[in-house]
Amino acid sequence: MRIDEVLLNEAKAYAAKNGRSLNSVMEDALRQLLNRSTEVAERPRVEIITSTAVPGYQPMVQERLDAGEKLEHILYDLDDERWIEEARDAAR
């Protein structure tokens, strides 16, 4: 078996640092690799839910942008409108 010299030196240093033999470190690494590939094969398929929304701004916002207004001004107005609605609801 041929192993990259840098990788082998790292494995030797790891083994020495942890008071283990190089053989036990290599066996553990191989076991982990094989277990990981088995776990991946056994995982259930994940279905990713995607949005059906059309990208872009709400029509009212887009109309104002098309008319030349800046988005920051439109958002400021929307915050004001929301605040006014919340105040009306609280007063009821």
MDAnalysis code that builds the backbone (N, CA, C; Angstrom):
import MDAnalysis as mda
import numpy as np

u = mda.Universe.empty(276, n_residues=92, atom_resindex=np.repeat(np.arange(92), 3), trajectory=True)
u.add_TopologyAttr("name", ["N", "CA", "C"] * 92)
u.add_TopologyAttr("resid", np.arange(1, 93))
u.add_TopologyAttr("resname", ["MET", "ARG", "ILE", "ASP", "GLU", "VAL", "LEU", "LEU", "ASN", "GLU", "ALA", "LYS", "ALA", "TYR", "ALA", "ALA", "LYS", "ASN", "GLY", "ARG", "SER", "LEU", "ASN", "SER", "VAL", "MET", "GLU", "ASP", "ALA", "LEU", "ARG", "GLN", "LEU", "LEU", "ASN", "ARG", "SER", "THR", "GLU", "VAL", "ALA", "GLU", "ARG", "PRO", "ARG", "VAL", "GLU", "ILE", "ILE", "THR", "SER", "THR", "ALA", "VAL", "PRO", "GLY", "TYR", "GLN", "PRO", "MET", "VAL", "GLN", "GLU", "ARG", "LEU", "ASP", "ALA", "GLY", "GLU", "LYS", "LEU", "GLU", "HIS", "ILE", "LEU", "TYR", "ASP", "LEU", "ASP", "ASP", "GLU", "ARG", "TRP", "ILE", "GLU", "GLU", "ALA", "ARG", "ASP", "ALA", "ALA", "ARG"])
u.atoms.positions = np.array([
    [0.846, -1.157, 0.000],
    [0.000, 0.000, 0.000],
    [0.904, 1.236, 0.000],
    [0.540, 2.222, -0.813],
    [1.295, 3.473, -0.850],
    [0.437, 4.569, -0.261],
    [1.016, 5.347, 0.656],
    [0.306, 6.445, 1.310],
    [1.132, 7.714, 1.138],
    [0.447, 8.794, 0.823],
    [1.091, 10.091, 0.688],
    [1.941, 10.364, 1.927],
    [3.167, 10.793, 1.724],
    [4.108, 10.970, 2.825],
    [3.623, 11.994, 3.847],
    [3.045, 13.083, 3.387],
    [2.550, 14.119, 4.298],
    [1.409, 13.560, 5.144],
    [0.492, 12.825, 4.510],
    [-0.629, 12.221, 5.230],
    [-0.132, 11.191, 6.239],
    [0.825, 10.411, 5.834],
    [1.385, 9.404, 6.733],
    [2.047, 10.055, 7.950],
    [2.786, 11.132, 7.735],
    [3.421, 11.841, 8.844],
    [2.377, 12.433, 9.797],
    [1.284, 12.954, 9.236],
    [0.206, 13.484, 10.079],
    [-0.426, 12.365, 10.906],
    [-0.629, 11.206, 10.279],
    [-1.210, 10.063, 10.988],
    [-0.274, 9.584, 12.094],
    [1.023, 9.554, 11.823],
    [1.994, 9.146, 12.847],
    [1.976, 10.124, 14.018],
    [1.931, 11.412, 13.711],
    [1.914, 12.432, 14.764],
    [0.632, 12.307, 15.587],
    [-0.491, 12.054, 14.932],
    [-1.765, 11.879, 15.634],
    [-1.700, 10.670, 16.563],
    [-1.175, 9.579, 16.043],
    [-1.061, 8.348, 16.842],
    [-0.181, 8.590, 18.069],
    [0.963, 9.238, 17.879],
    [1.883, 9.494, 18.988],
    [1.244, 10.429, 20.016],
    [0.568, 11.454, 19.540],
    [-0.071, 12.425, 20.420],
    [-1.152, 11.775, 21.278],
    [-1.838, 10.771, 20.723],
    [-2.943, 10.119, 21.421],
    [-2.564, 8.777, 22.040],
    [-1.273, 8.462, 22.042],
    [-0.797, 7.238, 22.660],
    [-1.343, 5.983, 21.993],
    [-1.426, 6.010, 20.702],
    [-1.966, 4.879, 19.956],
    [-0.947, 4.427, 18.923],
    [-1.182, 3.241, 18.410],
    [-0.314, 2.764, 17.326],
    [-0.824, 3.329, 16.008],
    [0.074, 3.440, 15.062],
    [-0.308, 3.899, 13.725],
    [-1.330, 2.936, 13.132],
    [-1.149, 1.652, 13.375],
    [-2.064, 0.643, 12.854],
    [-3.494, 0.882, 13.361],
    [-3.656, 1.170, 14.674],
    [-5.001, 1.371, 15.216],
    [-5.647, 2.639, 14.653],
    [-4.841, 3.676, 14.448],
    [-5.363, 4.915, 13.852],
    [-5.856, 4.646, 12.437],
    [-5.066, 3.920, 11.653],
    [-5.444, 3.605, 10.266],
    [-6.700, 2.727, 10.225],
    [-6.787, 1.747, 11.125],
    [-7.970, 0.891, 11.166],
    [-9.224, 1.697, 11.509],
    [-9.114, 2.574, 12.507],
    [-10.260, 3.413, 12.880],
    [-10.695, 4.310, 11.725],
    [-9.721, 4.901, 11.051],
    [-10.044, 5.781, 9.926],
    [-10.759, 5.006, 8.826],
    [-10.289, 3.801, 8.538],
    [-10.919, 2.971, 7.506],
    [-12.321, 2.556, 7.932],
    [-12.495, 2.195, 9.207],
    [-13.832, 1.834, 9.716],
    [-14.805, 3.005, 9.579],
    [-14.342, 4.183, 9.977],
    [-15.202, 5.370, 9.874],
    [-15.602, 5.646, 8.437],
    [-14.674, 5.522, 7.517],
    [-14.971, 5.731, 6.104],
    [-16.024, 4.744, 5.611],
    [-15.846, 3.476, 5.945],
    [-16.794, 2.453, 5.498],
    [-18.161, 2.634, 6.151],
    [-18.193, 2.972, 7.429],
    [-19.472, 3.215, 8.113],
    [-20.198, 4.419, 7.539],
    [-19.445, 5.460, 7.227],
    [-20.042, 6.672, 6.668],
    [-20.702, 6.379, 5.325],
    [-20.064, 5.593, 4.474],
    [-20.645, 5.298, 3.170],
    [-21.889, 4.434, 3.315],
    [-21.923, 3.563, 4.323],
    [-23.106, 2.743, 4.576],
    [-24.248, 3.610, 5.085],
    [-23.947, 4.548, 6.001],
    [-24.976, 5.436, 6.540],
    [-25.587, 6.291, 5.447],
    [-24.771, 6.788, 4.542],
    [-25.275, 7.614, 3.447],
    [-26.204, 6.801, 2.556],
    [-25.844, 5.557, 2.281],
    [-26.668, 4.708, 1.419],
    [-28.006, 4.382, 2.074],
    [-28.050, 4.355, 3.415],
    [-29.271, 3.989, 4.132],
    [-30.169, 5.177, 4.445],
    [-29.731, 6.384, 4.214],
    [-30.543, 7.566, 4.522],
    [-31.771, 7.618, 3.628],
    [-32.904, 8.047, 4.194],
    [-34.090, 8.198, 3.351],
    [-33.933, 9.404, 2.429],
    [-34.568, 9.323, 1.302],
    [-34.523, 10.417, 0.337],
    [-35.266, 11.621, 0.918],
    [-34.706, 12.800, 0.761],
    [-35.309, 14.031, 1.269],
    [-35.944, 14.764, 0.102],
    [-37.211, 15.125, 0.289],
    [-37.895, 15.899, -0.745],
    [-37.797, 17.367, -0.384],
    [-37.249, 18.145, -1.279],
    [-37.087, 19.568, -1.041],
    [-38.319, 20.285, -1.574],
    [-38.944, 21.038, -0.683],
    [-40.144, 21.778, -1.062],
    [-39.712, 23.104, -1.672],
    [-40.231, 23.388, -2.836],
    [-39.887, 24.635, -3.501],
    [-41.124, 25.515, -3.606],
    [-40.893, 26.784, -3.688],
    [-41.984, 27.742, -3.764],
    [-42.522, 27.814, -5.191],
    [-43.803, 28.056, -5.283],
    [-44.415, 28.263, -6.606],
    [-44.627, 29.748, -6.867],
    [-44.135, 30.585, -5.948],
    [-44.310, 32.022, -6.094],
    [-43.526, 32.532, -7.302],
    [-44.064, 33.548, -7.906],
    [-43.397, 34.192, -9.035],
    [-42.371, 35.170, -8.465],
    [-41.133, 35.107, -8.937],
    [-40.136, 36.022, -8.389],
    [-40.458, 37.474, -8.729],
    [-40.058, 38.354, -7.853],
    [-40.252, 39.779, -8.095],
    [-41.034, 40.430, -6.971],
    [-41.389, 41.673, -7.193],
    [-42.112, 42.453, -6.191],
    [-43.614, 42.260, -6.353],
    [-44.347, 42.612, -5.302],
    [-45.802, 42.625, -5.384],
    [-46.185, 43.647, -6.454],
    [-47.308, 43.419, -7.163],
    [-47.678, 44.319, -8.271],
    [-47.721, 45.795, -7.881],
    [-48.263, 46.113, -6.704],
    [-48.356, 47.511, -6.291],
    [-46.970, 48.125, -6.137],
    [-46.047, 47.356, -5.595],
    [-44.674, 47.848, -5.421],
    [-44.009, 47.996, -6.777],
    [-44.193, 47.019, -7.659],
    [-43.582, 47.077, -8.985],
    [-44.082, 48.284, -9.778],
    [-45.385, 48.588, -9.657],
    [-45.937, 49.763, -10.362],
    [-45.242, 51.037, -9.900],
    [-45.026, 51.138, -8.595],
    [-44.369, 52.342, -8.072],
    [-42.903, 52.394, -8.488],
    [-42.247, 51.241, -8.546],
    [-40.864, 51.221, -9.025],
    [-40.798, 51.627, -10.494],
    [-41.738, 51.105, -11.285],
    [-41.783, 51.452, -12.708],
    [-42.044, 52.942, -12.914],
    [-42.750, 53.541, -11.963],
    [-43.048, 54.974, -12.045],
    [-41.856, 55.822, -11.603],
    [-40.769, 55.167, -11.158],
    [-39.557, 55.896, -10.831],
    [-39.304, 56.113, -9.346],
    [-40.188, 55.593, -8.498],
    [-39.965, 55.754, -7.057],
    [-38.833, 54.842, -6.596],
    [-38.173, 55.240, -5.540],
    [-37.108, 54.421, -4.962],
    [-37.718, 53.419, -3.986],
    [-37.131, 52.242, -3.945],
    [-37.638, 51.178, -3.089],
    [-37.660, 51.601, -1.622],
    [-36.637, 52.326, -1.174],
    [-36.607, 52.736, 0.231],
    [-37.796, 53.620, 0.581],
    [-38.256, 54.465, -0.368],
    [-39.420, 55.311, -0.107],
    [-40.695, 54.480, -0.062],
    [-40.787, 53.517, -0.934],
    [-41.965, 52.643, -0.963],
    [-42.039, 51.855, 0.344],
    [-40.909, 51.305, 0.787],
    [-40.890, 50.540, 2.031],
    [-41.245, 51.423, 3.224],
    [-40.785, 52.665, 3.204],
    [-41.112, 53.592, 4.280],
    [-42.622, 53.811, 4.327],
    [-43.229, 54.007, 3.152],
    [-44.691, 54.179, 3.078],
    [-45.403, 52.940, 3.581],
    [-44.909, 51.760, 3.215],
    [-45.550, 50.520, 3.656],
    [-45.482, 50.387, 5.167],
    [-44.354, 50.774, 5.771],
    [-44.233, 50.756, 7.231],
    [-45.245, 51.703, 7.857],
    [-45.415, 52.893, 7.263],
    [-46.396, 53.856, 7.774],
    [-47.803, 53.285, 7.688],
    [-48.132, 52.656, 6.539],
    [-49.463, 52.084, 6.357],
    [-49.715, 50.972, 7.375],
    [-48.738, 50.141, 7.626],
    [-48.870, 49.047, 8.584],
    [-49.078, 49.613, 9.991],
    [-48.307, 50.669, 10.328],
    [-48.431, 51.291, 11.641],
    [-49.819, 51.890, 11.817],
    [-50.335, 52.543, 10.781],
    [-51.675, 53.145, 10.835],
    [-52.727, 52.062, 11.017],
    [-52.601, 50.947, 10.282],
    [-53.555, 49.840, 10.427],
    [-53.522, 49.251, 11.828],
    [-52.327, 49.083, 12.374],
    [-52.195, 48.535, 13.739],
    [-52.805, 49.479, 14.761],
    [-52.635, 50.780, 14.570],
    [-53.224, 51.765, 15.486],
    [-54.739, 51.720, 15.403],
    [-55.268, 51.588, 14.178],
    [-56.731, 51.499, 14.009],
    [-57.268, 50.259, 14.697],
    [-56.574, 49.123, 14.507],
    [-57.010, 47.859, 15.133],
    [-56.980, 47.974, 16.652],
    [-55.954, 48.612, 17.179],
    [-55.837, 48.747, 18.634],
    [-56.923, 49.655, 19.194],
    [-57.346, 50.648, 18.414],
    [-58.374, 51.584, 18.864],
    [-59.761, 50.948, 18.865],
    [-59.957, 49.890, 18.102],
    [-61.274, 49.250, 17.995],
    [-61.596, 48.453, 19.190],
])
